[in-house]
Amino acid sequence: MTLVSIGLSVSLDGYVAGPHDGPDNPLGDGGSRLFTWWTAGGEPLGDDPRFAPPARSRPVVAELFDCGAVLTGRRTFDIARGWGGQHPTGAPFFVLTHEPPPRWVGPGTGGTAVTGGIHRALEAARRVAGDRPISITSASVAQQCLAAGLVDELNLNLVPVLLGGGVALFGERPGPTALECTRVVESDGVTHLRYRVDRPG
């Protein structure tokens, strides 16, 4: 079974973007601090100069980028302007939405709009991911998948900042979810945490 993983940078108080985020302020007020560590290493991880993590983060980032598909939400997609039709990981991406966006998905792009809910979106992602992980990269989709018991792992890049508000990663929960910490990597300006989700049965 393909591993389903949440992979996001998050503040110490649980936000993946600051207040007032939108296309003209993608990470919200103060939210850019969540991604400072991505360029703290100086040397690019590949051909893209935007991704130059510190030495201890490089294996973690390489692993995060080695996913078979990305599952995201429409709001994240719109704020990122569809990544121009190609997700930074290079993996095919699937946008969970009620209404397909007019561009950056479909033939000639790496994106596919899925209107049938999270189960259908995951089915589509699994068909292309093969034995590589599916990475969930939006808070709303992460919340839906957690509530439905569809998440296997959380890979969180914990940044030592309190944003005080914004886009909460977890929001209101229907009940407790037991987690097992399976990895901690301390790096420059970030701590990488991996948790296995305890799914009874």
N, C-alpha and C positions, 0 to 999 in steps of 0.2 A: 504494500500500500504506500502511495506517495505521501511523504511527510508534509504536513501543513504547518507553517511557521509564521508567527508574527515577527516582523523585523523592522524596528523603528527606534529612532533616537527620542529620548524622553527626559524631561526635567525631573529634578528630585521630587517636586510636588505633582508629578504625573501628567504633564502636558506635552503634546507633540508639536504645538505651535502656540505662540503668544496671542494675546487679545487682538482683535481687529484684523485678522488674517483675510487675505483675498488676493486676486490676481495681481494687484499693484503693491501688495505687502504680503508675499507668499508665506512667510513664516510668522507673521504677526509681530506685534510689538515685543522686541527683545528675543524673539524666537531664533534669530540667526546664531545665537550662542549655542544652540543645540547642535550646530554643524561646524563650529570652529575647529574641532578636532580633525575633521575630514581633510583639512589642508595644513595640519600642524607638523607634518613630517618633512615637507619640502620636496621630496622626490615623488613624482607621480607613480601610482600603482600600475598604470597602463599608459595608454595614449592620451587619456583625458586629464588635463592638469587640474581639474576640479577635485580629483580624488588622489590626495597625497597624505594618507594617514600616518601617524607616528609608527615607529617600528613595531611596538607591541600590538598595535591594532591591525597591522597589515594582514596577518593570517586570518583574522576574524572577518575583515572586509572582503578578502578574496573568497572566503567561504560564503558570505552573504551574496556576493555577486554570482556565485556558481549555482544559481537556481534555475529550475526548468520553466517556470512561469511566475508571473506576478499578478496578484489579485488586488484591485484597488477600487475606490469609490468614485462616484461622479464628481463630488466636490473637490477631492484631491486632484483628480484629473483636470478639472477646469482651472484650478489655481496654478497647476504646473503647466498649463497650456498644452496638455497632452504630450508633454516632452517632445513636441514636434513630430509625434508619431513613432518615436523609438525610445523605449525606456532606457535609462542609464545603465541598467544591468545588461542590456542586450537581449534579455529574455522576452518572449511574447507576453503581452499584458492584456488582462481582461478587466473591463470596466463594468462594475455592477451599477445599473442605472434603470430608471423607469422609462427614459426616453433617450435613444441613441444620439450622441453628439454629432454635429454636422461635419466635423473634420477630425483628423488625427487618429481615426480608426478605419478599419476596412482595408481593401486591397491596396497594396503599396506601402502599408504601415505595419508595425508590429502589434497593433491594437485591435481588440475585438470588443464590441459592446454586447453585454448580456442583460436581457430584460426579464429573465425568468426567475430571479431570486438567487440566494447564495448557493443552494444545492446545485442548481444548473450551472452557475458560474464555476464552481469547483469541479464539476464533471468536465466542463470544457477545458479547464486548466490542466486537469489530470491527463487528458488525451494527448496534450503536447509535452507535458513535463517528463513523462517516462518515469525513471527511477530517481529523478532529481527533485529537490524540494519545491514546493509552492510557497512563495513569500507574500504575505499580506502586508500591504504598505499604506493602509489608511485606518484611522481610528474607528470610523463607523463600521467598516467591514469587519475589523477585528472584534468589535463588540458583538456584532451579529453572529459571527462564527463561534466565538466563545460561548455565547448564550445557547447556541445549538449544539454544543459539544463537538465541534469539528476541528479544533486546534490541537496539535500535538506538542508544539514547542513555542516558547516565547524567547526571542533573541532581542534583548533590550540594550541599547547603548545609553547608559545612565550618565547624564551630564550634571555636574555640580552647580546648578543654578535653580533658583525658585522664581518661576515666571508669574506666579500669583493669579493666574487665570489664563483663559484661552481655550484650546481644543484639548479636552481631557481624553487620555488614551482609553480609560476603562469606563468612566461614567458610572451610572447606576447599574448595579449588578442584581440579577434575580436571586442570587444566593452565593454561598462561598464556593470557590474553586481551589482545590488543593494543588500545590505546585511543589516540585522537587528541584532544587538548584543543582545543576549538573556541570556548570562552569562559571568561573569568575576570572576575568582578565583585567588587571589594572593597567591603565595606559595613561598617556598625557592628556589630561582634560576630559577623560571619559573612563567609565568602568563598564566592560562588556559582561552582561549577565545572560546566562542561558537557563531556562527552566523547562522541565518536562511537565506537561499537564497531566494530572492524575484523572483519568477518565474511567470511572468504575465500569466493570464489565467489559 
